[in-house]
Amino acid sequence: MPEAASEPASAQTPKLDETPEPAPPRMDPWLRNAARRAIGFMPDEEGVALYEAGLLGAEVGPLLEIGSYCGRSAIYLGAAAREKNRLLYSIDHHRGSEEHQPGGGYHDQRLVDPDSGLFDTLPTFRRTIEQAGLEDVVVGIVARSEVVARDWATPLGLVFVDGSHSSEAVQGDYEAWAPHVEPDGILAIHDVFESPEDGGRPPYEIYLRALDTKMFVEISRAGSLRVLKRRHPA
């Protein structure tokens, strides 16, 4: 994409790693349809790309996602984890981000607990994973990302960042979880938009931050999904 002359070097769109990856097997069509039916915002094209990233990451270690919502992305990643005999850890406090609350642009009244009146995606997430037959693969963790990160010690083959999109939350997720990605492992970031007119900036900012460290190189993209691989130490 052409760059404006005034745009800083750190904001330039990087070239993709030209090393070809082996073609992944086709995602189980039943699970793909289950993901399409699940409540969520991830387009199928991005979901399949996430599944393919999960296959790569699962060669290195278990998978972890930040931001389960109702389980759509967990099906795509869970399908990859199952194929590689790995686990997916799916972290979410299940109270929704700012935009999910009443009056927010992505509020869904179906997900409000009729007794408490609080937004609560946990029952829907559990039902989604149960109906997809992935309860033995997807480990739901009901907590805030930063709380889980405090004592996390397991090296990971993939970290998928798709939680709250506030600057504080996104930067915190990157700082807490990117170090746990093993060499050759995957850092996947959702809702990355180069143009401010297309979406919020925080996911794009950590995408650039990861590339600027020289620890990660971009290997693929689909829609707003960016897939980066961690380099081996020099």
Backbone as CSV, one residue per row, in Angstrom:
resi,resn,N_x,N_y,N_z,CA_x,CA_y,CA_z,C_x,C_y,C_z
1,MET,0.845,-1.178,0.000,0.000,0.000,0.000,0.882,1.230,0.000
2,PRO,0.692,2.215,-0.878,1.539,3.388,-0.934,1.505,4.138,0.380
3,GLU,2.625,4.710,0.767,2.738,5.436,2.017,2.776,6.932,1.746
4,ALA,2.139,7.712,2.611,2.285,9.156,2.533,3.684,9.517,2.977
5,ALA,4.237,10.536,2.395,5.616,10.894,2.683,5.823,11.251,4.139
6,SER,4.758,11.749,4.807,4.887,12.196,6.183,4.685,11.089,7.191
7,GLU,4.319,9.890,6.760,4.020,8.797,7.688,5.311,8.222,8.235
8,PRO,5.417,8.011,9.560,6.643,7.493,10.145,6.967,6.101,9.655
9,ALA,8.253,5.758,9.699,8.693,4.456,9.193,8.034,3.316,9.936
10,SER,7.792,3.517,11.240,7.215,2.434,12.041,5.799,2.105,11.632
11,ALA,5.127,3.027,10.897,3.750,2.789,10.493,3.651,2.224,9.087
12,GLN,4.796,1.987,8.444,4.754,1.453,7.101,4.256,0.020,7.105
13,THR,3.465,-0.334,6.116,2.966,-1.698,6.014,4.119,-2.612,5.623
14,PRO,4.466,-3.613,6.455,5.631,-4.444,6.174,5.365,-5.434,5.063
15,LYS,6.441,-5.902,4.463,6.320,-6.971,3.486,6.109,-8.290,4.213
16,LEU,5.337,-9.161,3.626,5.103,-10.467,4.227,6.324,-11.349,4.040
17,ASP,6.515,-12.265,4.953,7.552,-13.270,4.801,7.217,-14.096,3.563
18,GLU,8.139,-14.178,2.644,7.868,-14.853,1.379,8.109,-16.356,1.438
19,THR,8.510,-16.862,2.603,8.714,-18.299,2.744,7.365,-19.003,2.739
20,PRO,7.083,-19.846,1.757,5.756,-20.475,1.687,5.555,-21.501,2.791
21,GLU,4.363,-21.525,3.316,3.995,-22.529,4.314,3.295,-23.685,3.601
22,PRO,3.426,-24.903,4.124,2.710,-26.019,3.506,1.204,-25.807,3.591
23,ALA,0.490,-26.224,2.563,-0.956,-26.054,2.534,-1.602,-26.864,3.656
24,PRO,-2.455,-26.233,4.487,-3.069,-26.959,5.599,-4.196,-27.853,5.106
25,PRO,-4.539,-28.868,5.878,-5.699,-29.681,5.513,-6.965,-28.849,5.631
26,ARG,-7.990,-29.268,4.919,-9.261,-28.548,4.930,-9.940,-28.710,6.283
27,MET,-10.475,-27.592,6.810,-11.150,-27.635,8.105,-12.376,-28.535,8.033
28,ASP,-12.591,-29.281,9.100,-13.760,-30.139,9.192,-15.011,-29.337,8.858
29,PRO,-15.773,-29.717,7.821,-16.919,-28.896,7.390,-18.008,-28.789,8.446
30,TRP,-18.171,-29.801,9.273,-19.194,-29.724,10.313,-18.830,-28.655,11.340
31,LEU,-17.548,-28.622,11.744,-17.111,-27.602,12.695,-17.136,-26.211,12.058
32,ARG,-16.812,-26.142,10.788,-16.861,-24.841,10.118,-18.286,-24.299,10.101
33,ASN,-19.247,-25.152,9.838,-20.637,-24.721,9.864,-21.077,-24.340,11.278
34,ALA,-20.565,-25.081,12.271,-20.888,-24.746,13.663,-20.358,-23.354,14.012
35,ALA,-19.161,-23.030,13.532,-18.596,-21.704,13.779,-19.416,-20.620,13.094
36,ARG,-19.840,-20.888,11.889,-20.660,-19.905,11.164,-21.966,-19.621,11.890
37,ARG,-22.534,-20.655,12.530,-23.822,-20.490,13.215,-23.680,-19.798,14.563
38,ALA,-22.496,-19.841,15.146,-22.300,-19.278,16.484,-22.436,-17.756,16.456
39,ILE,-22.910,-17.204,17.559,-22.991,-15.746,17.683,-21.575,-15.184,17.712
40,GLY,-21.326,-14.153,16.926,-19.998,-13.566,16.915,-19.824,-12.636,15.740
41,PHE,-18.625,-12.076,15.624,-18.357,-11.040,14.638,-17.294,-11.444,13.617
42,MET,-16.644,-12.578,13.803,-15.546,-12.960,12.907,-16.089,-13.548,11.603
43,PRO,-15.769,-12.927,10.460,-16.179,-13.501,9.176,-15.514,-14.858,8.951
44,ASP,-16.173,-15.692,8.175,-15.663,-17.047,7.958,-14.267,-17.046,7.324
45,GLU,-14.002,-16.119,6.425,-12.681,-16.049,5.798,-11.590,-15.863,6.855
46,GLU,-11.841,-14.973,7.797,-10.872,-14.743,8.866,-10.815,-15.943,9.799
47,GLY,-11.972,-16.567,10.041,-11.986,-17.733,10.915,-11.167,-18.883,10.359
48,VAL,-11.285,-19.145,9.064,-10.498,-20.210,8.449,-9.006,-19.862,8.501
49,ALA,-8.675,-18.597,8.295,-7.276,-18.181,8.409,-6.774,-18.368,9.841
50,LEU,-7.647,-18.121,10.820,-7.277,-18.349,12.215,-7.062,-19.832,12.474
51,TYR,-7.925,-20.663,11.916,-7.756,-22.120,12.012,-6.392,-22.542,11.447
52,GLU,-6.030,-22.009,10.283,-4.748,-22.344,9.669,-3.590,-21.877,10.550
53,ALA,-3.728,-20.691,11.155,-2.709,-20.218,12.089,-2.626,-21.138,13.305
54,GLY,-3.792,-21.633,13.748,-3.807,-22.567,14.867,-3.070,-23.849,14.570
55,LEU,-3.184,-24.340,13.344,-2.444,-25.541,12.958,-0.938,-25.307,13.062
56,LEU,-0.484,-24.150,12.607,0.943,-23.827,12.694,1.379,-23.709,14.154
57,GLY,0.589,-22.987,14.936,0.947,-22.805,16.334,0.943,-24.096,17.117
58,ALA,-0.002,-24.978,16.799,-0.128,-26.239,17.534,1.058,-27.172,17.292
59,GLU,1.828,-26.925,16.252,3.067,-27.690,16.059,4.092,-27.345,17.130
60,VAL,3.911,-26.184,17.778,4.882,-25.682,18.749,4.418,-25.887,20.184
61,GLY,3.113,-25.680,20.431,2.613,-25.792,21.799,1.110,-25.560,21.839
62,PRO,0.527,-25.512,23.049,-0.911,-25.271,23.175,-1.278,-23.872,22.695
63,LEU,-2.581,-23.670,22.472,-3.099,-22.420,21.949,-3.821,-21.653,23.050
64,LEU,-3.855,-20.323,22.903,-4.555,-19.491,23.884,-5.191,-18.311,23.166
65,GLU,-6.452,-18.045,23.485,-7.120,-16.862,22.941,-7.581,-15.957,24.065
66,ILE,-7.496,-14.660,23.809,-7.980,-13.643,24.744,-9.218,-13.030,24.111
67,GLY,-10.369,-13.327,24.687,-11.628,-12.843,24.148,-12.427,-13.958,23.510
68,SER,-13.198,-14.687,24.319,-13.986,-15.823,23.823,-15.312,-15.392,23.231
69,TYR,-15.930,-14.372,23.845,-17.276,-13.933,23.520,-18.215,-15.144,23.564
70,CYS,-18.840,-15.517,22.453,-19.781,-16.641,22.464,-19.198,-17.920,21.876
71,GLY,-17.917,-17.924,21.538,-17.261,-19.171,21.162,-16.988,-19.384,19.692
72,ARG,-17.291,-18.414,18.835,-17.061,-18.636,17.409,-15.578,-18.862,17.109
73,SER,-14.715,-17.974,17.572,-13.281,-18.151,17.300,-12.731,-19.386,17.985
74,ALA,-13.329,-19.759,19.120,-12.875,-20.959,19.824,-13.147,-22.222,19.014
75,ILE,-14.164,-22.195,18.171,-14.409,-23.359,17.307,-13.319,-23.454,16.242
76,TYR,-13.008,-22.326,15.601,-11.949,-22.351,14.585,-10.621,-22.818,15.192
77,LEU,-10.254,-22.255,16.334,-9.003,-22.657,16.972,-9.105,-24.045,17.587
78,GLY,-10.283,-24.380,18.130,-10.467,-25.702,18.706,-10.350,-26.800,17.670
79,ALA,-10.817,-26.526,16.445,-10.677,-27.507,15.365,-9.209,-27.779,15.079
80,ALA,-8.387,-26.726,15.074,-6.949,-26.902,14.850,-6.308,-27.649,16.015
81,ALA,-6.695,-27.277,17.242,-6.134,-27.943,18.412,-6.454,-29.434,18.406
82,ARG,-7.680,-29.778,18.044,-8.067,-31.192,18.007,-7.225,-31.967,16.992
83,GLU,-7.016,-31.386,15.812,-6.242,-32.083,14.778,-4.814,-32.360,15.230
84,LYS,-4.285,-31.479,16.066,-2.886,-31.602,16.494,-2.750,-32.147,17.915
85,ASN,-3.864,-32.608,18.488,-3.845,-33.178,19.838,-3.323,-32.171,20.860
86,ARG,-3.811,-30.933,20.759,-3.446,-29.866,21.677,-4.690,-29.346,22.393
87,LEU,-4.473,-28.440,23.340,-5.561,-27.760,24.029,-5.606,-26.294,23.606
88,LEU,-6.798,-25.725,23.653,-6.999,-24.294,23.494,-7.490,-23.739,24.825
89,TYR,-6.748,-22.779,25.371,-7.185,-22.056,26.560,-7.889,-20.786,26.096
90,SER,-9.141,-20.630,26.516,-9.972,-19.534,26.033,-10.338,-18.627,27.212
91,ILE,-9.763,-17.427,27.240,-9.900,-16.523,28.386,-10.919,-15.426,28.097
92,ASP,-11.850,-15.246,29.021,-12.815,-14.151,28.918,-13.515,-14.001,30.265
93,HIS,-13.743,-12.759,30.705,-14.531,-12.570,31.930,-16.021,-12.681,31.636
94,HIS,-16.386,-12.663,30.361,-17.754,-12.903,29.881,-18.766,-11.844,30.317
95,ARG,-18.289,-10.668,30.694,-19.181,-9.550,30.981,-19.225,-8.545,29.834
96,GLY,-18.517,-8.853,28.754,-18.555,-7.988,27.589,-17.624,-6.798,27.693
97,SER,-17.204,-6.308,26.533,-16.398,-5.092,26.476,-17.313,-3.875,26.496
98,GLU,-16.702,-2.704,26.414,-17.474,-1.465,26.507,-18.585,-1.408,25.456
99,GLU,-18.271,-1.833,24.237,-19.232,-1.729,23.142,-20.375,-2.735,23.236
100,HIS,-20.252,-3.709,24.154,-21.307,-4.711,24.315,-22.353,-4.318,25.352
101,GLN,-22.079,-3.293,26.121,-22.999,-2.901,27.181,-24.229,-2.188,26.588
102,PRO,-25.335,-2.118,27.345,-26.537,-1.428,26.841,-26.195,-0.040,26.309
103,GLY,-26.658,0.238,25.116,-26.353,1.507,24.479,-25.124,1.460,23.603
104,GLY,-24.333,0.396,23.718,-23.136,0.246,22.901,-23.482,-0.205,21.495
105,GLY,-22.550,0.015,20.583,-22.810,-0.294,19.181,-22.949,-1.771,18.877
106,TYR,-22.453,-2.646,19.781,-22.517,-4.086,19.536,-23.275,-4.814,20.647
107,HIS,-24.187,-4.114,21.269,-24.987,-4.732,22.330,-25.970,-5.732,21.741
108,ASP,-26.104,-6.884,22.407,-27.036,-7.935,21.990,-27.895,-8.286,23.200
109,GLN,-29.143,-7.916,23.157,-30.032,-8.106,24.304,-30.219,-9.577,24.652
110,ARG,-30.013,-10.474,23.693,-30.142,-11.909,23.963,-29.138,-12.385,25.002
111,LEU,-28.055,-11.640,25.175,-26.973,-12.070,26.050,-27.017,-11.412,27.427
112,VAL,-28.137,-10.799,27.751,-28.321,-10.193,29.067,-29.005,-11.196,29.988
113,ASP,-28.425,-11.429,31.150,-29.007,-12.339,32.137,-30.315,-11.733,32.641
114,PRO,-31.437,-12.448,32.475,-32.732,-11.865,32.875,-32.857,-11.657,34.376
115,ASP,-32.097,-12.405,35.175,-32.182,-12.264,36.630,-31.318,-11.113,37.147
116,SER,-30.062,-11.068,36.687,-29.147,-10.035,37.189,-29.201,-8.748,36.370
117,GLY,-29.657,-8.866,35.112,-29.637,-7.708,34.233,-28.265,-7.398,33.674
118,LEU,-27.292,-8.275,33.935,-25.917,-8.050,33.475,-25.661,-8.772,32.164
119,PHE,-24.809,-8.186,31.356,-24.375,-8.837,30.125,-23.545,-10.052,30.506
120,ASP,-23.851,-11.215,29.937,-23.186,-12.460,30.342,-23.154,-13.433,29.168
121,THR,-21.972,-13.603,28.582,-21.832,-14.506,27.436,-21.440,-15.927,27.835
122,LEU,-21.178,-16.166,29.122,-20.695,-17.486,29.529,-21.670,-18.620,29.195
123,PRO,-22.970,-18.523,29.502,-23.870,-19.642,29.150,-23.868,-19.934,27.652
124,THR,-23.833,-18.887,26.834,-23.836,-19.092,25.386,-22.521,-19.709,24.930
125,PHE,-21.411,-19.250,25.495,-20.107,-19.835,25.167,-20.087,-21.325,25.497
126,ARG,-20.539,-21.680,26.679,-20.528,-23.095,27.082,-21.397,-23.930,26.156
127,ARG,-22.559,-23.405,25.807,-23.452,-24.137,24.909,-22.828,-24.282,23.516
128,THR,-22.169,-23.240,23.039,-21.514,-23.295,21.728,-20.452,-24.383,21.684
129,ILE,-19.610,-24.430,22.705,-18.527,-25.416,22.735,-19.088,-26.826,22.912
130,GLU,-20.124,-26.960,23.734,-20.763,-28.277,23.928,-21.364,-28.778,22.617
131,GLN,-22.110,-27.929,21.944,-22.764,-28.342,20.701,-21.761,-28.649,19.599
132,ALA,-20.592,-28.007,19.649,-19.545,-28.291,18.667,-18.750,-29.551,19.021
133,GLY,-18.989,-30.116,20.193,-18.272,-31.322,20.607,-16.818,-31.073,20.928
134,LEU,-16.506,-29.873,21.450,-15.106,-29.512,21.698,-14.785,-29.326,23.181
135,GLU,-15.625,-29.875,24.054,-15.403,-29.684,25.485,-14.119,-30.347,25.984
136,ASP,-13.622,-31.350,25.256,-12.378,-32.003,25.663,-11.148,-31.301,25.118
137,VAL,-11.363,-30.250,24.336,-10.260,-29.539,23.685,-10.174,-28.091,24.146
138,VAL,-11.332,-27.449,24.343,-11.384,-26.036,24.698,-11.541,-25.895,26.208
139,VAL,-10.569,-25.245,26.833,-10.576,-25.023,28.278,-10.965,-23.570,28.522
140,GLY,-12.199,-23.359,28.961,-12.652,-22.010,29.241,-12.114,-21.507,30.567
141,ILE,-11.575,-20.293,30.582,-11.054,-19.663,31.793,-11.830,-18.370,31.998
142,VAL,-12.624,-18.321,33.053,-13.498,-17.175,33.304,-12.773,-16.205,34.238
143,ALA,-12.115,-15.241,33.625,-11.338,-14.248,34.378,-10.843,-13.196,33.404
144,ARG,-10.343,-12.108,33.954,-9.707,-11.099,33.121,-8.323,-11.579,32.697
145,SER,-7.945,-11.187,31.510,-6.666,-11.613,30.937,-5.493,-11.315,31.854
146,GLU,-5.461,-10.090,32.413,-4.309,-9.704,33.237,-4.223,-10.503,34.530
147,VAL,-5.377,-10.990,35.014,-5.382,-11.806,36.229,-4.773,-13.175,35.945
148,VAL,-5.182,-13.795,34.846,-4.649,-15.106,34.474,-3.156,-15.022,34.188
149,ALA,-2.733,-13.925,33.583,-1.332,-13.780,33.174,-0.367,-13.726,34.354
150,ARG,-0.861,-13.329,35.528,0.031,-13.143,36.676,0.860,-14.378,36.988
151,ASP,0.243,-15.555,36.927,0.943,-16.785,37.293,1.071,-17.751,36.128
152,TRP,0.889,-17.278,34.901,0.972,-18.168,33.752,2.415,-18.556,33.493
153,ALA,2.678,-19.855,33.310,4.045,-20.311,33.091,4.179,-21.274,31.912
154,THR,3.085,-21.614,31.239,3.132,-22.594,30.153,3.527,-21.933,28.837
155,PRO,4.603,-22.394,28.183,4.936,-21.856,26.855,3.811,-22.156,25.876
156,LEU,3.593,-21.251,24.933,2.443,-21.346,24.038,2.870,-21.382,22.581
157,GLY,2.073,-22.103,21.794,2.314,-22.149,20.361,1.572,-21.068,19.619
158,LEU,0.512,-20.537,20.225,-0.256,-19.443,19.605,-0.933,-18.627,20.687
159,VAL,-0.895,-17.313,20.507,-1.695,-16.379,21.293,-2.527,-15.559,20.317
160,PHE,-3.833,-15.553,20.526,-4.763,-14.789,19.694,-5.318,-13.661,20.536
161,VAL,-5.058,-12.412,20.139,-5.485,-11.241,20.891,-6.762,-10.693,20.265
162,ASP,-7.884,-10.802,21.013,-9.177,-10.323,20.509,-10.095,-9.993,21.676
163,GLY,-9.522,-9.368,22.717,-10.319,-9.002,23.878,-10.836,-7.580,23.764
164,SER,-10.911,-6.888,24.885,-11.309,-5.483,24.872,-10.371,-4.692,23.975
165,HIS,-10.932,-3.724,23.230,-10.130,-2.967,22.280,-9.735,-1.591,22.799
166,SER,-9.896,-1.351,24.098,-9.366,-0.107,24.651,-7.841,-0.162,24.595
167,SER,-7.218,1.001,24.519,-5.758,1.046,24.408,-5.089,0.357,25.594
168,GLU,-5.579,0.636,26.794,-4.993,0.041,27.991,-5.089,-1.482,27.956
169,ALA,-6.248,-2.009,27.575,-6.454,-3.455,27.561,-5.606,-4.127,26.490
170,VAL,-5.595,-3.568,25.288,-4.856,-4.190,24.190,-3.354,-4.176,24.465
171,GLN,-2.848,-3.037,24.919,-1.418,-2.971,25.237,-1.077,-3.931,26.379
172,GLY,-1.979,-4.024,27.362,-1.747,-4.943,28.469,-1.751,-6.391,28.027
173,ASP,-2.668,-6.759,27.121,-2.704,-8.131,26.617,-1.418,-8.461,25.861
174,TYR,-0.959,-7.522,25.051,0.282,-7.759,24.308,1.457,-7.944,25.265
175,GLU,1.591,-7.055,26.228,2.728,-7.120,27.149,2.693,-8.379,28.000
176,ALA,1.496,-8.813,28.382,1.367,-9.980,29.262,1.570,-11.295,28.529
177,TRP,1.140,-11.375,27.258,1.059,-12.670,26.601,2.041,-12.901,25.462
178,ALA,2.468,-11.862,24.768,3.419,-12.075,23.670,4.699,-12.774,24.122
179,PRO,5.220,-12.477,25.324,6.434,-13.180,25.753,6.268,-14.685,25.927
180,HIS,5.032,-15.151,26.051,4.805,-16.589,26.230,4.798,-17.361,24.905
181,VAL,4.813,-16.654,23.778,4.840,-17.324,22.476,6.244,-17.865,22.227
182,GLU,6.335,-19.151,21.977,7.617,-19.805,21.734,8.148,-19.469,20.329
183,PRO,9.471,-19.582,20.101,9.996,-19.436,18.740,9.267,-20.359,17.768
184,ASP,8.949,-19.852,16.605,8.129,-20.510,15.582,6.657,-20.532,15.944
185,GLY,6.307,-20.009,17.134,4.911,-19.894,17.511,4.267,-18.681,16.862
186,ILE,2.958,-18.556,17.065,2.150,-17.578,16.348,1.543,-16.545,17.305
187,LEU,1.621,-15.280,16.900,0.865,-14.201,17.531,-0.153,-13.719,16.498
188,ALA,-1.429,-13.922,16.772,-2.507,-13.499,15.863,-3.257,-12.348,16.509
189,ILE,-3.538,-11.319,15.726,-4.205,-10.121,16.237,-5.407,-9.823,15.354
190,HIS,-6.555,-9.637,15.985,-7.788,-9.365,15.237,-8.122,-7.873,15.251
191,ASP,-8.897,-7.456,14.253,-9.364,-6.079,14.114,-8.212,-5.100,13.928
192,VAL,-7.286,-5.476,13.065,-6.171,-4.598,12.702,-6.563,-3.826,11.447
193,PHE,-6.637,-2.530,11.567,-7.025,-1.679,10.439,-5.960,-0.617,10.218
194,GLU,-5.395,-0.603,9.009,-4.394,0.408,8.702,-4.994,1.805,8.674
195,SER,-6.231,1.942,8.195,-6.876,3.249,8.100,-7.704,3.527,9.349
196,PRO,-7.521,4.666,9.995,-8.328,4.996,11.181,-9.816,5.050,10.879
197,GLU,-10.180,5.257,9.618,-11.589,5.331,9.254,-12.274,3.964,9.321
198,ASP,-11.481,2.893,9.322,-12.054,1.548,9.282,-12.272,0.940,10.661
199,GLY,-11.569,1.439,11.672,-11.718,0.846,12.997,-10.770,1.464,14.002
200,GLY,-10.873,0.990,15.239,-10.046,1.517,16.317,-8.563,1.239,16.110
201,ARG,-7.736,2.021,16.758,-6.298,1.956,16.543,-5.532,0.972,17.425
202,PRO,-5.973,0.655,18.646,-5.118,-0.153,19.527,-4.635,-1.483,18.945
203,PRO,-5.484,-2.306,18.287,-4.930,-3.542,17.706,-3.865,-3.271,16.649
204,TYR,-4.057,-2.236,15.845,-3.060,-1.873,14.839,-1.758,-1.438,15.508
205,GLU,-1.877,-0.752,16.628,-0.690,-0.263,17.323,0.145,-1.412,17.892
206,ILE,-0.494,-2.451,18.434,0.320,-3.555,18.946,0.862,-4.411,17.802
207,TYR,0.148,-4.438,16.695,0.667,-5.106,15.498,1.977,-4.455,15.073
208,LEU,1.993,-3.122,14.987,3.238,-2.426,14.636,4.298,-2.617,15.719
209,ARG,3.854,-2.600,16.969,4.794,-2.766,18.076,5.489,-4.123,18.005
210,ALA,4.716,-5.166,17.712,5.301,-6.504,17.608,6.318,-6.572,16.482
211,LEU,6.007,-5.953,15.344,6.940,-5.966,14.215,8.186,-5.138,14.523
212,ASP,8.007,-4.027,15.230,9.136,-3.156,15.538,10.150,-3.826,16.452
213,THR,9.715,-4.796,17.246,10.648,-5.506,18.127,11.603,-6.407,17.350
214,LYS,11.250,-6.718,16.094,12.002,-7.651,15.246,11.909,-9.087,15.766
215,MET,11.089,-9.312,16.813,10.886,-10.667,17.328,9.859,-11.424,16.496
216,PHE,8.986,-10.668,15.804,7.901,-11.282,15.039,7.969,-10.834,13.586
217,VAL,7.566,-11.721,12.683,7.451,-11.398,11.269,6.076,-11.812,10.800
218,GLU,5.441,-10.962,9.992,4.106,-11.279,9.483,4.205,-12.349,8.407
219,ILE,3.334,-13.368,8.518,3.358,-14.451,7.533,2.079,-14.548,6.738
220,SER,0.970,-13.982,7.247,-0.268,-14.026,6.479,-1.245,-13.019,7.041
221,ARG,-2.294,-12.763,6.266,-3.370,-11.882,6.706,-4.645,-12.264,5.984
222,ALA,-5.776,-11.988,6.634,-7.096,-12.200,6.027,-8.034,-11.195,6.651
223,GLY,-8.604,-10.308,5.837,-9.456,-9.274,6.397,-8.692,-8.454,7.413
224,SER,-9.222,-8.378,8.629,-8.542,-7.618,9.687,-7.656,-8.498,10.569
225,LEU,-7.473,-9.753,10.212,-6.637,-10.668,10.987,-5.193,-10.601,10.491
226,ARG,-4.264,-10.444,11.413,-2.843,-10.461,11.095,-2.199,-11.621,11.846
227,VAL,-1.393,-12.393,11.126,-0.757,-13.592,11.683,0.747,-13.384,11.634
228,LEU,1.379,-13.394,12.805,2.812,-13.174,12.926,3.464,-14.410,13.527
229,LYS,4.692,-14.689,13.092,5.455,-15.803,13.651,6.625,-15.249,14.461
230,ARG,6.870,-15.891,15.594,8.007,-15.462,16.419,9.303,-16.038,15.868
231,ARG,10.279,-15.172,15.711,11.582,-15.590,15.201,12.371,-16.324,16.293
232,HIS,13.344,-17.100,15.857,14.311,-17.674,16.800,15.294,-16.588,17.231
233,PRO,15.754,-16.631,18.471,16.741,-15.653,18.906,17.982,-15.693,18.024
234,ALA,18.578,-14.550,17.809,19.782,-14.485,16.956,20.945,-15.175,17.636
